[in-house]
Amino acid sequence: MVFSSPRYLVFLTIVLLLLSVPLPLRWKKRVLVVMSSLFYAAWDYRYLGLLVTISIIDYVAAERIHRAAREGGDGAGQVKTQKAWLTASVVSNLAILGYFKYCNFFLHNLNGVLGALGTEAIPYQEILLPAGISFYTFKSMSYTIDVYRKVIEPCEKWLDYLMFVTFFPELIAGPIVRASVFLPQMARIPRPTAERLRVGIALFVMGLLKKRVIADNLATTADQVFAAPHMFATATLWLGLLAYTLQIYCDFSGYSDMAIGSAKMMGYDLPENFRMPYLSGNITEFWRRWHMTLSNWLRDYLYIPLGGNRRGPRRTYVNLFLTMLLGGLWHGASWNFVLWGALHGTALAVHKLFRARVRWRMPGALGMPLTLLFAALCWIPFRAPTFGSTLTFLKRLFIPSEGVQFLTPVVIGLAIVVAIGHLIGGMVDPVGETPARPDARSRGWLRSLREVGLGIHVDEVSGWVVVFKGGTVLAYAMVTILAFSILFGAVVHSSPFIYFQF
């Protein structure tokens, strides 16, 4: 059930109507569990059991960890019990993720070795990747870890935990919501209010615009070029790379906006996932702005446990590299993703080394385009279907090559639109703080927005969003233009969200 489809809009409307009924909190939670289960079943009902299994494992593990801490007793025995249950949770989640996502990748590489040795290959497994498995395993696993670290108290009821795991707006492709963010909100009675509907609809419509009008139109050029890079001239390859660089941002941030907007309408706040990443002045800043919930998860549950920056500079660089290498593998079972992660890990380590050894700070006018260029080049292995096509694309990109050449004005026009959106966002929120804390320059822009009937809604979890307040002719004109852009600019057949494959 794709967010940008009429089917989802009908589904979301039904959920909002059900939550509008004055029922006790426990019944509304049950409504959300049932509707979230139906949402996931629309993808493949057979994997509902997998969701339930993961929720039971981590719920029981967290409860036993908490019980061991509460009962006290022998200190060494208590710690051993807690670590045993934590290990059971982490190993179970990684085993499930590993089987469904990496089994055939491992067999493919093993068969390559066996073939070289003249040994019979091992048959591949018929495995269908469950939708969203990378997201909900990370989300569920972090719950047990946080209980072990005493960051949160465990859920008293399994139904509450099941609602957290299955909550449909972020179930398939994030944002990766931590229990410490979501569980406290479950004391609220979920219901759509006028203010939440206004903010949620604004976010959802912005996400819909990014997906259907920008990303899906860019996908035509990107798909064509990446399918056969050996056929196209160098200039066309650069155009295709630009198209994909903008497509993946608008596609994934558009999904995140629609997910956050859907949750807001129901009464819940999901964490912000993107903050004008292509304005980043360096690669470290890029990962503070791009897929923020994943980068924060990798930092807190992988980089810091590896030692972070506490064991000297050399170990810090290794930890950065390993974290991003595993982050690349998280995206998919392919050496292309490993290469993508290795490139970003190397860049983060080099940037940290540069800042430690060199006093000079690169000006933004130079840092921004260089960071954008590096991020764009790294999208080649991320998008290319094979390692060979990655090498072909890179070779023909930098060595002038002849071939099919075309210029798509739509790509240039949409690139200008995305650039303007980034610049406006940077003016409203120039430093990328969470939540937005306007400085003197951005306060002037906020006053200008209010004068035309728009405003900024800010909260501690989701960041900021421009909302429609009405009252001026210009505001109504802007809303009309937005509506016509979606109606007439959207492609007929929407492509699947890119991150659904993960």
N, C-alpha and C positions, 0 to 999 in steps of 0.2 A: 504494500500500500504506500505509494509514493506521495510525499508531502505536497508536491506540485500538481497532483491529480484531483479532479472533481470528486472522486471516490473518497479521498481523505478528507476533503472539506465537509462532505456529508457525515463521515464518521466523527470528526471533531465536533460538529454541530450537535450530534446526538449526545456525545459525552458532556458537552457544556449544558445541554438541557437537563440531563440526568443529575448533574451536580447542582443545578439550580433548585432542585426539589429539596425542601427542608427536611433532611434526614440526619440522624446522629452521625458523628464522625466515623464510627466503626463501620457503618453501612456504606458511607461514601468511599472509604478505603476499599471495601469489597467491590464496589462498582468499578473503581479504577483498576483493581487486580483483574477483574473479569474482562473489562474493555481492553486492557493492555494485552491480555492473553489472546483475545480475538484479533487484535492488531498483529501480533506476532504469528498467529495461526494463518493469517492471510498470506504470509510468505511460505511457510511450510509447517503444518500442524504437527508433524512428526517430531520436531525439535522442541516442542513445548516441554516434553519430559526432561530434556537437557537443562533447560532453564530452572525447572523445579529441582532437579538433582543438585545443581550448583548452589542454589539457594539453601537447600537442606544441609549440604556439607559445610558451608561457611557459617550458617546460623548455629549449627551444633558446635562447630569448632570454636567460634567466638564465645558461646555460652560456657563451654568447658574451660576456656582460658580465663574467663572472668570468675568462674566458680573457684578455680584453683587459687587465684589471687585473693578472693574473698575469704576462703577457708583458712588460708595461711598454712600453718604446720611447718614441717621441715623446709627451710629455705631452699636448699639444693633440690629437694624433691619437687617443690612447688615450681621452681624455674624449669626443671626438666619436663614436668607435665605441660606447662604452658608452651614450651618450645616444641614438644611433640605434637600438640594440637595445631600450632601454627604451621609446622612443617607439613602436617597432613592436609591443611587447607591449601597452602601454596603449591605443593606437589600435585594435588588433585586438579587444581585449576590449570596448571601448566601442562599436565598430562593430557587433559581434555583438549586444551588449545593445540598442543603439539600433535596429537593424533589427527584432528580434523584439518589442521592447516599445514602441517609440515611432514606428514607421513610420506606422501608420494614424492615430495621434494627430496627427502632423505633417500628414498628408494631409487630415485632417478640418478642421484650422484653415486650411490653405492653400486648400482648396476653399471655405471660407467667404469668404475674400478674393476668390477667383476668381469666385464667384457674385455678389458685390457689384459686380465689374467687368464682369459679363456674359460671362465666359469659361467654356468647358466644363470641368466638373470632372474631376479625375484619378481613375480607378478605384481603389478600395481593394484592398489586397493580402489574399489569404487566408493569414493567418498564425496558427498555433497557438502560444501562448506556452509555451516549454519549462518544465517544472516546475523551480523553484529557480534559474532563470538569474540572478536578481539576486544571489543569495547566492554561487553558485560562481564567477561572474565577479569579484566583489569579492575573494573568497578567493584566487583564482589570480593576479589582478593584483597583490595586495599581496606575493606571493612574489617576483615580479620586482623590484618596488620595493625590497624589503628586501635582496635580493642586490646591487642597485645601491648602496644605502646602506651596504653591508658590515655589515648587522645579522646576517645569516646566511650560511652557506656553501651553495652550491647542492647539490641532490641529485646523487649520483654516478650513480644509475641512474634511467632514466625510469619503471620499474615503481614505485619508491618514490614518485615524484612523482604518478603516476597513482593510487596508493592514497590519497595525501593529498587529491587533488581529488575522488575518488569516494567517500570514506568515508561510508557510508550514513546513520549516525545524524544527521549535520548537513548532509546533501547538499541537502535540499529546502527547509528553512526555518531553517537556522542551528542554534546560534549561529555567527556568522562566525568561523571558526577561522584564526588566522594560522599561517603556516609556522613562525615562531619558537617557537610554543607546541607545535605538533603534531610537527614533524619530529624533535626530540630524543627524543620518546617512542617513535619507531619503532625505536629500538635495543632496546626491550624485546621479550620474546617474549610475544605476546598470549595470555592464557589466563584463564579464569574461576577465581578463588580464592574461598574461603569469605567472606573479608572484602569483596572487591569485589562479590560477588553480593549480600551483605547491604546494602551501601551503594547499589548500583545498583538493586536491587529497591525499596528505600525511596524513592528518587527517582522511579522509574518509577510506582510506585503513587500517590505524591503527585500527579504530573502527570496520571495517569489520573483521579484524583478531581477535580482542577481542571477537566479537559476534559469528561468524561462527565457528572458530577453537577452541577457549577456552571455552566460555560460553555454547555453544550448546553441546559440548562433555561432559562437567561437568554436564549438566542438566540430562543426563541419570542416573547417580549414585544418584544425589540429589533427583530427582523425585521418584526413586524407594524406597529410604530409608524413605523419609518423607511421602510417601503414607501409610506405615504400620510400624511405628517404633516398635511396639510390636513384630514383627517377627524377628528382627535383633539383633545380639550380640552387646555388648558394643563397641568393636573395630570398627565394621562396622558403627555404629551410628556416631562415631567420624569421620570416613571417609566421610560419607554423609554430616556431618556438614561442614567439610572442603570444600567439593565440592560446597555446596551452598554458603558458604562465598566467595569463589572465583568467582562463577558463577554470583552472583548478582552484584559484582563489575564490572566484565568484560562485562556483559550484559548492565548495565545502563551507565557505562562510555563509552562503545562502541557506544551506541546509541547517547550519547552526542557528541562524537567525529565526528560521521557521520553527525549529525545535524549542528555542528559548521563548518565542512568541506564543507557541501552543501551550507551554507550561504556564506562562504568565496569565493567560486567559483563565486557566483553571485555578490559579492561586498559588503557584509555586515559582521560585526563582532558580534558574539554572545558571551556572557560571559562564561568563564571557569566554569566547573561544578565539576571537580574532580582533586585532586592533591595528588597522592600517599597516600590515606587515611590510609592504613594499616601500614604506617611508623609512625603514630601518637604516641607521648609519653604519652598522657593522653586523656581523653574523650572530654575535651574542644577543644583540637587541632584536634581531629577526626572530630568534627562538623565544623571546619574551612576548612577541606579538603574534606569532603564527601557531595555530593549534595549541593554544596556551594550556588547556587542560591536560594534553598529553605531555608537553614539555615539563609542566610542573609535576606530573605523576612520575616521569622518568627521573627527575631531579630528586624527589623525596623518597622514592621507593627503590631506586637503583643507584644513582650517582652518589648520594650521601651514604647509603650502606656500603658501597664499595670503598668508601674512605673520603669521598669528596675532595676538598682541598686541605684536609687536615694532616696529610702524610708527606708533605713536601711538594715542590713544583712538578717534578718528573711524574710522580704518582698521580697528581692532579690531571696532567695531560693524558695519561693513560686512561684514567677514569672517564674523562670527557669522551675520548675516542670510543671506549667500550660501550658507554651509555648510548651514544648515537648509532654505533654499529648494531646493537640489539634493538634500538628504536627503528632502524631501517628494516631489520628482519621482522619486527612486529607488523610492519605494513604488508608483508607478503612473502611467500616462499619462493624467492627468486634471487639469483646473484645480482641482478640489477638493483634490487632494494638494498642488498648488502653494500654494494658500491655507493649508492646514494647516502646511506648512513655513514659509511667510512669517509666520504668527502666532507660531510657536515661535521663529523667528529674531528677530522683533521683541521678543518677551518676554525672550529671553536678552540682547539688546543693552540693553534698558531696565533690566533687573536689574543688569547690569554698570555701567551709568551711575549708577544709584541708589546702588550700593555705593561708587562712587568719589566721589560728591558729598555723600552724606548719611551722617553718623556713626551715626544711629539704626539699630538692627537690629530687624527685625520679630520679635516673640516667636512661638515655634512654635505656640502656641494660636491665633494669627491667621494665620500663614503657611501652615500645613498645609491648613486648609479653603479658603483662597483659591487655593492652588496646585492643589488637587484640583478646584476649580470651574473654573479656567482650563483644565486638562487635559481635563476632561469636555466643556466647550464646544467645544474644538478637535476632539474626536472626531466632532462633527456633520459637518463637511465630509469627514472621513476616511471616514465610514460612508455618508453620503447618496449616492444613486445619481447625482444631477445637481446642478449648481450652483444651479439653481432650487429644488430641494427643500431644499437647505441654507438658502437665504434664507427659505423658507417656515417651516422648522422653527425658525429663530432668531426670526423675527418672532412666531410664535404662542407661543413659549416665554416671551417677556417682555411681550407684550401679551395680557392675559387673553382667551382665546378659547373659544367653546363648540364642542362636538362630542362624539364618542363618548368616554365616560369609563369607565374600569374600574380596579380596584386588584387587582394580582396579589400575594397573600401570599407566593408563592414568591420573588419578587424581593426583598421586604423581608427574608425569612428568610435568603436566600443573601447579601444585603448584610451582614447581621449576622455571618454565618460568615466572610466575607472580612475584615471589620473586625477580628474577634477574631484571625484568623490574622496580620494585619499587626501588631497590637499585641503578640502573643506574640513574633513575629519581631523586633520592635523592642526587646523586653526582653532577648532573647537576644543580639542584635547591634545595639545602639542607635545606633552611629555609622556603620554601613554600610561598614566597612572590608573590604578584600580581602587576605588571608583574614580571617575573623572573629577578633577579638582581644578576648575578653570583659573588661569592666571589673568593678569590685567588685559593682555591682548585678546584672549578668548572670551572674556566677559563682554567685550564690545561686540563680538559676533553673536553672542547669546542675546544681547539686547536687540540686535538687528533681526534675529529670528522671531522674537516676541512681537516685534512691530509688524511682521507680515502674517501673524496668526499661527506661528509654530512655537515649539518649546522643546526643552531638553528634560527628559525623565532620567533620573540617576538613582541606582540602588547599589548597595555594597557588593552584591553577588554578580549581577548581570552587567554592570557598567552603565553606559548611557545610550539613549536612543532619542532621535528626533521624533516628536509626536505632533499631531495636528490638533490645534486648539480652536481653529475657526475664527470667524469674526471679520475677515478681510477678503476683499475680492481676489487679491494675489494668492492667498492661501487656498481658496477654492480652485483657482486656476491651476495651481501646482498639483493639487490632488487630481484634478481632471486630466492633466498631462500624464501623471503617473498611471492612472487607470487606462488611458488610451495606449500608453507604451506597453503595458502588459497584454492588453487585448489584441493589439495589432503587431506588436514586436515579437511576441512569443512564437517559437517554431511550432509547427503542427504536432509533431511527434517528439515529445520530450525524451532526452536520453536519461538513463539511470544515473543516480548520484554516483560520483567517482568513488567515494569512500564506502559505498555499499559492498565493494569487493573485499574489504578488509574486516 
